[in-house]
Amino acid sequence: MGEGGVGDRPRVSSLKPRLLLGPGPSHVPARVREAMARPTLGHLDPQFLALMDDVAQRLRALFGTVNRVTFPVSGTGSAGMEAALANVLEPGDTAIVGVAGAFGQRLSEMVTRMGARAVRVEAEWGRIVEPGALLEALGQHPEARLLAVVHAETSTGMRQPLEELGAALRGGETLFVVDAVTSLGGIPVEADGIGIDICYAGTQKCLSVPPGLAPITFSERALKRVRRRTRPVQSWYLDVTLIERYWGGERLYHHTAPINLMYALHEALVMVEEEGLENRFCRHNTVGIELHRALEERGFTLLAQEGYRLPQLTAVKLPGGREEAALRARLLDDYGIEIGGGLGPFKGTLWRIGLMGASCTRANVRRFLRATDELMGGGSG
Ligand SMILES: *Cc1c(COP(=O)(O)O)cnc(C)c1O
């Protein structure tokens, strides 16, 4: 043992827990953590294969789809994004992307890196991307391989309306791709009802599982497009035609599934079923709106356009243009509460408060407001 000993090196066992009220990860319930601590099985163990089938079935219910190809990508939400795009895009293709925040920007950057052309339809951060503007872009680019939007824009707290887009794209040649990373499990997604071809999510937002898996679903129309590619999917790891052979009947080894994370996801999906989807949406909605009102009473300004505000992610400007970073650091240090700051143009001027999954409780809202009131020098609460 060297000088200084091991005492000053970090150990996982001495990490202080935090109340996670940021843009993700959200609070992971003990049940999910305990599931994750179960003994690791082999990725071809019949017990594990049965668990995978049940995960897929539960994910279908959550996505509101009957799509056969529905599974969690081994990777975080961004891996889901990458898988959604890489499987259907080829160099030279055109993709229409709605951009009204950091995650729309990420989508558009991925499209470009794949050698495809991103037709960006932009909106001011906090506002929705007008469906009419997206469809106008489609009119100008009928060759577009896909049209992609972010359902819950976590950088601004905006909920993007999907119905009109889904209806317009149905039966055409352009696939509808939706980022549901922050929406799945928090607000209704209804992939089949809306007409989404590829929808992906993440586990650490409204599902309250540690980060590391990205549930995704592909419609038959999307799979047909994958089969018609002129060259193989550039990403071997994310190639759905290969992954499908492990998740489907063949059980052909592709990569070693993150076994223990799958346990966690399964347990969380059981918890979703126990609560009931409608109850879960209702909880997010009620608690989220309560936070919106309480913050407005205290002079905070909600960033997202009225009528399109997410209950599970609230982005607010501070009263009197106050600097946010120091206050946010004190929330963490003195109160053990984690929230997020602004991204991009809102760096330094925004708080982003997540009420996702297990983090979404009235008690957590009260604890956050009490701390905020003390920090801001006695609010109206
Ligand atoms: C968090 C998030 C992502 C990226 O997910 P990671 O798990 O951080 O890779 C993508 N899209 C949206 C809308 C998100 O909120």
The ligand as a MOL file (V3000), in Angstrom:
LIG
                    3D

  0  0  0     0  0            999 V3000
M  V30 BEGIN CTAB
M  V30 COUNTS 15 15 0 0 0
M  V30 BEGIN ATOM
M  V30 1 C -31.2630 11.7120 -22.7390 0
M  V30 2 C -31.7430 11.8520 -24.1480 0
M  V30 3 C -31.0690 11.2600 -25.2310 0
M  V30 4 C -29.7490 10.5870 -25.0850 0
M  V30 5 O -29.7730 9.5560 -24.2080 0
M  V30 6 P -28.4220 9.0800 -23.4760 0
M  V30 7 O -28.9330 7.9750 -22.6260 0
M  V30 8 O -27.9240 10.2570 -22.6980 0
M  V30 9 O -27.4800 8.6280 -24.5090 0
M  V30 10 C -31.6230 11.3700 -26.4790 0
M  V30 11 N -32.7700 12.0260 -26.6860 0
M  V30 12 C -33.4300 12.6300 -25.6680 0
M  V30 13 C -34.6910 13.3510 -25.9460 0
M  V30 14 C -32.9320 12.5490 -24.3780 0
M  V30 15 O -33.5720 13.1530 -23.3810 0
M  V30 END ATOM
M  V30 BEGIN BOND
M  V30 1 1 1 2
M  V30 2 1 2 3
M  V30 3 2 2 14
M  V30 4 1 3 4
M  V30 5 2 3 10
M  V30 6 1 4 5
M  V30 7 1 5 6
M  V30 8 2 6 7
M  V30 9 1 6 8
M  V30 10 1 6 9
M  V30 11 1 10 11
M  V30 12 2 11 12
M  V30 13 1 12 13
M  V30 14 1 12 14
M  V30 15 1 14 15
M  V30 END BOND
M  V30 END CTAB
M  END
